[in-house]
Amino acid sequence: MIPFSPPRIDDATVKAVEEALRSGWITTGPRTKEFERRLAAYCGVERVIALNSWTNACELVLRWYGIGPGDEVIVPAYTYCATANIVMHVGAKPVLVDVLDDFTMDPDLLRKAISQRTKCIIPVDIGGLPAHIQDVMRIAEEATPLFTPKVNLRVDGTNPQMRLGRALVLADAAHSFGAKVAGLPVGAQADITGFSFHAVKNLTTAEGGALAFHLPPPFEHEQLYRFFNTMSLHGQNKDALAKTKPGAWRYDVEFPGYKCNMTDLQAAIGLVELERYDKETLPRRKAICNRYDQAFANDERFVAPTLKDADRESSYHLYMLRVNLATEEQRDAIIAAISDRGVSVNVHFIPLPMLSFYKGQGYRMEDHPNTYRHYSREISLPVYHDLSDEQVATVISTVVEAVVEVMGA
Ligand SMILES: Cc1ncc(COP(=O)(O)O)c(C=O)c1O
């Protein structure tokens, strides 16, 4: 049996978590702060905050930007539900746009979808390939005349909508930590970038997420960090570590905030993962994806994913293979045949309009034909550090056999 995406847990991980446990400090503390500093250095930004998931981190962003009922947030139809669910959580409306053949948000359709109600755009770096973020930033700026900020908003003592004066670009980089745009790591392109460190991700903390701040002046990243830190701790102006200082017991609550901080146990895992990310994780994932490319990219029965082009390089999180000419039923039958042979594969993702909730909200798959076309043929193959070369060869031969069995050639 070849699993799809087990985390890399070895002695280094276990030792780091044990040290954190024995240190006597298990919630947010020195390891989380160190993890944040190292993430910021990696991404080339001044400040990163580590929180307990992409979902909660990015929901805080929408709340900080004052997004709510009557507002629209543009997301691709092709994404995991979390991208749109956070928009529902704050009472705003997700506006779906179709994707390009590389699975990322179509910039032309984005331009057409922007309205006076658009407060935020969330491009998604599916599978680890960055969306066309420079186009998205340009489109957001060009649409400035349409932007209608809320006048009475005061969130962090300021009105962030008046300050930015345009739709916020929040990058969904749940898959793309370590991917590159114009040679630079993802994190320093969008206004704010959200990462996920969920168990299956390239870099994991079991569960976790982070925000990299890259807002233009007059936003101050230190002040943003402090505000989000407070927001992630009930609006309490002192965190647990600050309160341990002798005599420092008194605190205030500035607003009814949320509870989504990262613990030092999670950060201990993250620090080990980050230390070996460029040296071991990315090169191994890249080698596996390149091996898949050798097998599939020149075979007309398949469509290989874009891993690299002139501007972008993937984090090699997923290898999203497509079976040319397969219907959705045939794709499902191919997956069943692959599974029968002991290989776990997956589908990323069931498009939002096909999920009961979003269908019930009136979203229709017919409005996003490219999303359906790619989803219906898609099969994600195993990619992870500990997958051996022999296992990669087994995956390749198994996929080919299953395709021959179902498609007959
Ligand atoms: C594209 C995308 N966005 C957001 C998320 C949510 O991340 P988290 O589980 O850290 O909240 C995921 C999780 O798999 C995802 O795939």
The ligand as an SDF file (V2000), in Angstrom:
LIG
                    3D

 16 16  0  0  0  0  0  0  0  0999 V2000
   -6.4640   25.7660   -1.0350 C   0  0  0  0  0  0  0  0  0  0  0  0
   -6.6490   25.6730    0.4560 C   0  0  0  0  0  0  0  0  0  0  0  0
   -6.9620   26.7780    1.1530 N   0  0  0  0  0  0  0  0  0  0  0  0
   -7.1340   26.7380    2.4890 C   0  0  0  0  0  0  0  0  0  0  0  0
   -7.0050   25.5700    3.1980 C   0  0  0  0  0  0  0  0  0  0  0  0
   -7.2630   25.5770    4.6770 C   0  0  0  0  0  0  0  0  0  0  0  0
   -6.1210   25.3460    5.4290 O   0  0  0  0  0  0  0  0  0  0  0  0
   -6.2260   24.9680    6.9890 P   0  0  0  0  0  0  0  0  0  0  0  0
   -6.5960   23.5240    7.0640 O   0  0  0  0  0  0  0  0  0  0  0  0
   -4.8500   25.2510    7.5430 O   0  0  0  0  0  0  0  0  0  0  0  0
   -7.2540   25.8580    7.5900 O   0  0  0  0  0  0  0  0  0  0  0  0
   -6.6710   24.4010    2.5320 C   0  0  0  0  0  0  0  0  0  0  0  0
   -6.5320   23.1460    3.2910 C   0  0  0  0  0  0  0  0  0  0  0  0
   -6.3180   22.0940    2.7990 O   0  0  0  0  0  0  0  0  0  0  0  0
   -6.5080   24.4500    1.1320 C   0  0  0  0  0  0  0  0  0  0  0  0
   -6.2170   23.3360    0.4380 O   0  0  0  0  0  0  0  0  0  0  0  0
  1  2  1  0
  2  3  1  0
  2 15  2  0
  3  4  2  0
  4  5  1  0
  5  6  1  0
  5 12  2  0
  6  7  1  0
  7  8  1  0
  8  9  2  0
  8 10  1  0
  8 11  1  0
 12 13  1  0
 12 15  1  0
 13 14  2  0
 15 16  1  0
M  END
$$$$
